[in-house]
Amino acid sequence: MGLEDEPFDYRITKSGMLIIVRNGRTVMEIGCRKAAVLIPKLGRSDDSDQQLLARATGNYRHGNERHVNRPH
């Protein structure tokens, strides 16, 4: 299950707030300075949008996760 299977979506409100949605649910609402920096970067390409939104929500892989082998 990844960004391809369940992509992020977003809405920008009239007041400049960025609302990030995934699976029909609001994941995060970003306002003020952080939204002002992030909004101009969105819309360039779908792939970069997904990465930007994942990073903004903290829902992305860092590449250094450890996988624990647990007994089934």
N, C-alpha and C positions, 0 to 999 in steps of 0.2 A: 504494500500500500504506500504509494508515494504521491508526489505532486502531479504526476500524469493521471493517476487514478482519481484523485480527489483534489483538484486544483483550487487555489484561492481565487476569490473574486473581491472586488472592492467598489465602494461608492464614495464619492466626494460630496459633502454637503455644501449648502450655500455659505455656511459660516467658515468653511475651509477645513472641516474635520474629515479625516480619512477613516472610513469604516471598513475593516477587513472581515470578509465572510468566507466560511468554508462549510460545505455540506448544508447550506441554508441557514447556518447559525453564525451569529456575530462572534468573531474570535477576539477582536480587539478594536478599540476606538482610539485613534491617535489624533491629537490636536496640537495647536500652537506651533512651536519651532520645528519639532520633529516632522510633522505633517508638511510644513512649508518646504522642508528639504527633500522629503520623499516624493511628494506629488509630481514635481517636474520630471523626475526620473522614470515615472510610470508611463506606459503607453508606447515605449520605444520598440519593444518586442515582447511576445508572450512569455518566452523563456526567461528573460531577464526580470519581467514583472513577477513571475512566480518565485524566483530567487529573492528578490527584494522584499516581497511580502512575507516569505518564510523567515527571512532574517529579522524583519521588523517584529514578528510575533515570537521569535525565539524558537520556532519549530523547524529546525533544519539540522542536518548532520554536520558535525565539525570535522569528521574524518578521523577523530581520535577516540571514538567510542570503543569500549571494550565489550566483547561479546562473551558472556558467561555461559559455559556449557552446563546446563542444568539437566538432571535426570528427568525423564518423562514419566 
